[in-house]
Amino acid sequence: MTIASINPQFLISMPSGGEWGIILLVVIVLFGGKKIPELARGIGKGIREFNDAKDGVKSDIEAGINNKEVEKK
């Protein structure tokens, strides 16, 4: 069996239960217990800003479509 014959789906998959535990342990060791809430806050703020920007772009596109429909009439 060569590397080329391995199905790519086996190489890219979501971590299972044990792997999540190892990831969690590594995060705790690297950042410490006090830094994790700050890290989570930062991630939440980033997600919120991304969603706000996404909604802004969506509303701009919808406004442009509505303006073109009004101009056609």
C-alpha positions as CSV (number, residue, x, y, z in Angstrom):
1,M,0.0,0.0,0.0
2,T,1.4,3.4,-1.0
3,I,0.5,6.9,0.2
4,A,-1.1,7.6,-3.1
5,S,-3.6,4.7,-2.7
6,I,-4.9,6.1,0.7
7,N,-8.3,7.6,0.5
8,P,-8.0,11.4,1.2
9,Q,-11.1,11.3,3.4
10,F,-9.1,9.4,5.9
11,L,-6.5,12.0,6.1
12,I,-8.9,14.9,6.7
13,S,-11.5,14.3,9.4
14,M,-12.9,15.8,12.6
15,P,-11.1,14.9,15.8
16,S,-12.7,12.2,17.9
17,G,-13.3,12.3,21.6
18,G,-9.8,11.3,22.7
19,E,-8.2,13.8,20.3
20,W,-10.4,16.6,21.6
21,G,-9.2,15.8,25.1
22,I,-5.6,16.1,24.0
23,I,-6.3,19.4,22.2
24,L,-8.0,20.7,25.4
25,L,-5.0,19.6,27.5
26,V,-2.5,21.3,25.2
27,V,-4.6,24.6,25.2
28,I,-4.7,24.6,29.0
29,V,-1.0,24.0,29.2
30,L,-0.1,26.6,26.6
31,F,-2.5,29.4,27.8
32,G,-3.1,28.6,31.4
33,G,-6.4,28.7,33.2
34,K,-6.4,32.5,33.5
35,K,-5.9,33.2,29.8
36,I,-8.6,30.9,28.5
37,P,-11.5,33.3,29.3
38,E,-9.7,36.1,27.6
39,L,-9.0,33.9,24.6
40,A,-12.7,32.9,24.4
41,R,-13.8,36.6,24.7
42,G,-11.4,37.5,21.8
43,I,-12.7,34.7,19.7
44,G,-16.3,35.7,20.4
45,K,-15.6,39.4,19.6
46,G,-14.0,38.3,16.3
47,I,-17.0,36.2,15.3
48,R,-19.4,39.0,16.2
49,E,-17.4,41.5,14.1
50,F,-17.3,39.0,11.2
51,N,-21.1,38.5,11.4
52,D,-21.7,42.3,11.5
53,A,-19.4,42.8,8.4
54,K,-21.2,39.9,6.6
55,D,-24.6,41.4,7.4
56,G,-23.4,44.9,6.2
57,V,-22.2,43.5,2.9
58,K,-25.4,41.5,2.5
59,S,-27.6,44.6,3.1
60,D,-25.4,46.7,0.7
61,I,-26.0,44.1,-2.1
62,E,-29.7,43.9,-1.4
63,A,-29.9,47.7,-1.5
64,G,-28.1,47.7,-4.8
65,I,-30.5,45.1,-6.2
66,N,-33.5,47.1,-5.0
67,N,-32.1,50.3,-6.5
68,K,-31.7,48.6,-9.9
69,E,-35.2,47.3,-9.8
70,V,-36.6,50.8,-9.1
71,E,-34.5,52.3,-11.9
72,K,-36.0,49.8,-14.4
73,K,-39.5,50.8,-13.6
